[in-house]
Amino acid sequence: MDTRRRIARAAPYTLLLGVAAWLYSVAARIDYVGPAERIGPDVWPKAILAILGALCAYEIVKNLLLPGPQSVSGVLQSLMEEAARSRDLGADAAGARRPSFARLGAGMAATLLYVFTVEWLGFFVATAAFLAAFVLIGGYRRRGVALAVGGIGSLAMVVIFMKIVYVSLPLGAGPFRALSLALLAALGVR
């Protein structure tokens, strides 16, 4: 009976691995010739599917060889427990988190504000403000850390999108455009 359960746990990953292999063969037919120094659009689907295949293979081996279902714990679990105990997140006397509709509404409003201002503020400024605001809306109280997360996170995304993936991002208008262009020049993006 235990062998059946192991096979049943591995079955969805086996199916997904097959789908990923088929999609990889389809993606391998993408024909792109571009500048030698740039990664083409043919690389990304294949890279994502290769990672998906590796994860499926890992899950298949794990489910077939290890007894019982495995659970994720450790750092994530301790963070969740700490958040549940926090009075700022609305924990009740038993430590269970209550939903915060005010935070949900604030998060949705911040997301909409981001969508409507990113063209005017530019990707870097709008994303930095959004990330910092979202951290604070989520209940983190150290503003300096939230601002650092926003700035570093936004800069990391600019580097990924502009230097690795070659995606054009909104530069903004007026002084925000000048800031974006100065940032891109500092990063060596042409």
Helices and strands as residue ranges (DSSP letters): H 2-27, H 43-65, H 75-85, G 87-89, H 101-121, H 123-137, H 143-159, I 160-164, H 175-187
